């Protein structure tokens, strides 16, 4: 059965939820503007003290007064908003009108599949400034246009992978990934790949930003899951934000489920971070055998010192993936891929992240950028930029950021360093690579082959993360001989 678009069971609840959001929005906007007057980006600090002083002198009291005056409306809005979040499905779904009855695709021969993952830091403007980013609505307008790409005709997309059992925690041996030359299949690209099949985004917290993304991406990606994760009262706390996850797909989802991590703390406890599992339909073989795939999207706990929390979340993640696939698998299906992507908030080079690097996750999923625990493959790049240097000339355009990432000496200056800070003496200095696209290999089906891993610089100046993409290829015809 296809997913229903409304997260509620009836239209009345939809209308009440929309009304609650309208009532809460003025207070949300005024407090956001108040915070924006107080927190400055590096560009604003360099533009002069006079404008900052005027913002503090007039903006702070004005928006504080408006916030106080709007509180009665906000109070009544929350009386509707909070209980409705307890009964709504923990994600919303958008399906384009022209995709209501998609033609069945018959897949044969060689085929490829493209995934993109990006952390966009689309927080409310006042909070985004803590990451040295501002003007969330302007940024999302630019980002939306850059993510859109026209479909390429005549390309079948498929990668054959498998589902494995959960393994105990062990340190995985060094691995090699097929494809590419001596430095592997790595590439720094100014542009997003044409015709990506999936775009997995993190930190799409702002509702207006989400609407702009859906409006722009809807033509190229007919199936979008957004507003993922429950807000409102949860357990003994209150979730002010959803998970920030956003998944755009060219292939129809058959089922989806969201699991919320129970162990967040600090600032991360304010958001409903968790795991989104989606089963998608890709087509059929010539023998009418259904071909499906599994997409798993997540954003792990952020504070650097909380390695134990991240490890617990990864263990939960593996169990949830196993449970979801057991619940939704059908006899006779070919599982084309099992992919996990998102911001995992640890890297493979920091000694402070050694617990996460040795987690059993990497005995189940293959990281094409990883040689072994503690060492990345030559050609892999760090994906977390130094926030205080986001607008420096060396990284403020896609072309300059590409040149900087390709230079070992320049990369050390502008990419966040492993923890604790090293002396930069490594032969290949990766930096903090915290954005991942992992895939699971197969025993019974043809293993996936990595054609290309891209580090994309198109969002220079628009995010503090470097997006990544993974290109997989396989031959479906060979799977029939296994």
Secondary structure, DSSP 8 states (H G I E B T S, - for coil): ----S-SSSSHHHHHHHHHHHHHHHHHHHHHHHHHHHH---HHHHHT-HHHHHHIIIIIHHHHHHHHHHHHHHHHHHHHHHHHHHHHS-SSEEEE-GGGTT----B--SEEEEEEEEEEEEE--HHHHGGGT---HHHHHHHHHHHH-----TT-----------------------SSSBTTBSEEEESS--TT-SEEEEEEE--HHHHHHHHHHHTTT-SEEEES-S--EEETTEEE-B----EEEESS-EEEEEEEE-S---GGGGGB--EEEEEEEEEEE-TT--EEEEEEEEEE----TT-HHHHHHHHHHHHHHHHHHHHHH--TT-EEEEEEEEEE-S--SS-GGGHHHHTSTHHHHSEETTEEETTEE-TT----BB-GGGTTSTTTSSHHHHHHHHH-HHHHHHHB---SS---S--SS------EEEEE---SSS---EEEEEEEE-TTTTT-SB-EEEEEEEEEHHHHTT-
